[in-house]
Amino acid sequence: MKNLRIAIQKSGKLSEGSLKLLKKCDLNLRISKSNFLAKENKLGIEFLLVRDDDILGLIATHVCDFGIVGENLLHEYRSSKEPVQGRLELITVMPLKFGECRLSIAVPKKSSFKQIGDLNDATIATSYPHALAHFLTNNKVKANIVSMHGSVELAPRIGVADAICDLVASGVTLAENNLRELTKVFDSQAVLVGRKNYEQEKDRIKNEKIERLLARLESVVAAANSKYIMLHLDIKKIDELKKILPGCESPTILSLEGSKNRVAIHVVSEEDVFWDTIEKLKSIGASSILVLPIEKMMK
Ligand code: AMP
C-alpha cells in the first residue's frame, strides 16, 4: 500500500484524544461522508475510522501502516496463541501519554476474596481472556474465564462470574457496581502501534512521511506534561531549586537589572508542576513564578 494510512478509533474512549493529538501535530482530518475515511493535506496521510477491536488486524494485514490503540489490546493480541491468518509481530512504536488506565481483577466488595490465590476455581468474566489467562498462569492460579464483549462489570451481579477483569481508569464504574480491585494485571495507555519492520519501508516518499509523522508525534508527546518555568531566586539557592524541580540540571540563569544576588531562572520541567511544587519554590524564596505550558518540544 503506497499511501501512509493510520487506523484510529471511530468512537470510544480514545477517539477524542487521538484527534486532539493529531491536531497538535498539525494534522487536521477531513472526514468523508461515509464517516469511515479521513484525509489530511499537510503530510498527505489517510486515516481509517474504525472499531478499536479492528485496528490491530488492519495493521497486521497491511491495510494500514499504524494505528492508535490502548496498549491493553496489544497485550491481548500478543497473549493470544490462536493462529490468525497473516498474524505479524506488532510493536509499540510510541507511547502517547493519554488514555491511561489499568487492567485489573475486581471482586464484589463483600466477597471473601483477599488475594489472587483465592481465585483458584473461581469464574472471572473479561474482554481480555488471553491476557488474563497469561496472568493467571504466571501467578499459578487455575480459574475459569468467561469472555464478554461489554458490560463486564455486571457479571457478578447477574451470576455470570465471581470476579471480573476489566479496564479501570477513575474507578467510578467499579464503585457504582459495588466492586473492589483485588489486583492489577498491567497498566495501559494509548500507543502508536506498527508492524515490527515498519522502519524497512522501501518507498522513499512514504518513508519520509513516516519520519515526519513520528518526529511530530514525539515532539507533541514530549511536551504533553512539560512546563516552562520562570522565576526569580537568590543565586545561592540554586541547589535547593534543583532538588525541587525535576529535570532542572542546567537552568538558564539571567541577571536582573539592579540586583546583585537575585537572578531570573528559566527551566523546562518534563513533568507537570503542581501547586505543592510552587509552594516549595515559594518556601525557598522564589518570586515572580510563571508556569507556562509547552506546545511542542524538539530535542
Ligand atoms: P472508570 O469508571 O473511569 O474506572 O472507567 C472504567 C470503564 O471505562 C470500564 O468500562 C472500562 O472498560 C472503560 N475504560 C476506561 N478507560 C479506558 C480506556 N483507556 N480504553 C478503553 N476503555 C476504557
Boltz pocket constraint, residues with backbone or C-beta under 6 A from the ligand:
constraints:
  - pocket:
      binder: B
      contacts: [[A, 13], [A, 14], [A, 70], [A, 99], [A, 100], [A, 101], [A, 166], [A, 167], [A, 168], [A, 169], [A, 170], [A, 171], [A, 172], [A, 173], [A, 174]]
      max_distance: 6.0
